[in-house]
Amino acid sequence: MKEVVAALIWDGDRFMICKRPAHKARGSLWEFVGGKVEPGESQSEALIRECREELAITVAPGASFMEVTHVYPDMSIHLTLLNARITAGEPQLLEHEALRWITPAEIPEYEFCPADEAILTRLRGAAE
C-alpha cells in the first residue's frame, strides 16, 4: 500500500486540478497535485515537496479534508487530501500537462483518476 498525499487548494469558490502527463500511469486524467510520501517524511513534508517539485509553489498544509483507499491494477494507495494554501510562487507546469481552477459544479466536465471519485462526490455535495 503506497501512502499518497494531495492538496486541496482553493481560490475563492474554485479549486486547483492538474492533468497527468500522457506517458505516466493514468495519463491525461485530472487529479489533485501531490504524490507519494517518502520514508521518513510526514504527510505535510511530502505535500510541500511535491508541490515544489511539480508546480514550483510553496504551500502551507492544513487539516485533512478526506482519506480514501483505492486499488488500481498496478498498485494500492491510501490517499490523504489535505487542505492547503499557496504561500509563495505562481503555479508552473513542471510535471503536468495542464492546470485548471474549477468549481465543484464543473467536476463532471473533467475525467479524474478513479481514486479521486469519492472526494469529488463530497466536494459536489458540499457545494449544493
C-alpha positions in Angstrom: 0.0 0.0 0.0 1.5 3.3 -1.1 0.9 6.4 1.1 -0.1 9.3 -1.2 -0.8 12.9 -0.2 -2.5 15.6 -2.3 -3.5 19.2 -1.9 -7.0 20.8 -2.0 -6.1 24.4 -2.9 -8.9 26.9 -3.1 -9.0 30.3 -4.8 -12.4 31.7 -3.8 -15.0 29.2 -5.0 -12.6 27.4 -7.3 -10.1 24.6 -6.5 -7.0 23.5 -8.4 -6.7 20.4 -10.5 -3.8 19.2 -12.7 -3.7 16.9 -15.7 -1.3 14.0 -15.5 1.3 13.6 -18.2 0.2 11.3 -21.0 3.2 9.0 -20.7 2.5 8.2 -17.0 0.1 5.7 -15.4 -3.4 7.1 -15.6 -2.0 9.5 -18.2 -4.1 12.6 -19.2 -6.5 12.2 -16.3 -7.1 15.0 -13.9 -6.0 14.9 -10.3 -5.1 17.0 -7.2 -1.4 17.9 -7.1 0.6 15.6 -4.8 2.4 12.3 -4.8 4.0 9.6 -2.7 5.0 10.1 0.9 8.7 9.1 1.1 10.1 7.1 4.0 10.7 9.3 7.0 8.5 12.1 5.7 5.4 13.4 7.3 2.3 13.9 5.1 2.8 17.7 5.3 6.5 17.5 4.4 5.6 15.3 1.4 3.0 17.7 0.2 5.3 20.7 0.5 8.0 18.8 -1.5 5.6 17.5 -4.2 4.0 21.0 -4.7 7.5 22.5 -5.1 8.7 19.7 -7.5 5.5 19.7 -9.6 4.3 23.4 -9.6 7.2 25.5 -8.2 5.0 26.7 -5.4 5.3 26.7 -1.6 2.2 25.6 0.3 1.1 25.6 3.9 -0.7 22.3 4.5 -3.8 22.3 6.8 -6.2 19.8 8.1 -7.2 16.6 6.3 -10.2 17.0 4.0 -10.7 13.3 3.3 -8.9 10.0 3.1 -9.6 7.2 0.6 -8.1 3.8 -0.2 -8.1 2.7 -3.8 -6.9 -0.4 -5.6 -5.6 0.2 -9.1 -4.5 -2.8 -11.3 -0.8 -1.8 -10.7 -0.9 -0.6 -7.1 -3.0 0.1 -4.0 -2.9 3.6 -2.5 -4.0 5.3 0.7 -4.7 8.9 -0.4 -5.0 11.8 2.1 -6.2 15.0 0.7 -5.0 17.9 2.8 -6.4 21.4 2.7 -3.6 23.7 1.6 -2.9 27.3 0.6 -0.2 28.8 -1.6 2.2 30.9 0.4 4.7 31.6 -2.3 5.1 31.3 -6.1 2.8 31.1 -9.1 1.9 27.6 -10.3 4.1 26.4 -13.2 3.7 23.3 -15.2 6.9 21.4 -14.3 5.2 17.9 -14.3 1.6 18.2 -15.5 0.1 18.8 -19.0 -2.4 21.4 -17.7 -3.8 23.2 -14.7 -7.3 24.5 -14.1 -9.2 26.2 -11.3 -12.7 24.8 -11.3 -15.9 25.0 -9.2 -17.5 21.9 -7.8 -20.3 22.2 -10.3 -17.7 21.9 -13.1 -16.3 18.5 -11.9 -18.4 16.4 -14.4 -16.6 18.2 -17.3 -13.3 16.5 -16.4 -12.1 12.9 -16.3 -10.4 12.3 -13.0 -8.3 9.5 -11.6 -10.6 6.8 -10.1 -9.1 7.3 -6.6 -10.5 10.8 -6.6 -14.2 9.9 -7.2 -15.3 9.8 -3.5 -13.5 13.1 -2.9 -15.2 14.7 -5.9 -18.6 13.4 -4.8 -18.1 15.0 -1.4 -16.9 18.3 -2.9 -20.0 18.4 -5.2 -22.3 17.6 -2.2 -20.8 20.3 -0.1 -21.4 22.9 -2.8 -25.1 22.0 -3.3 
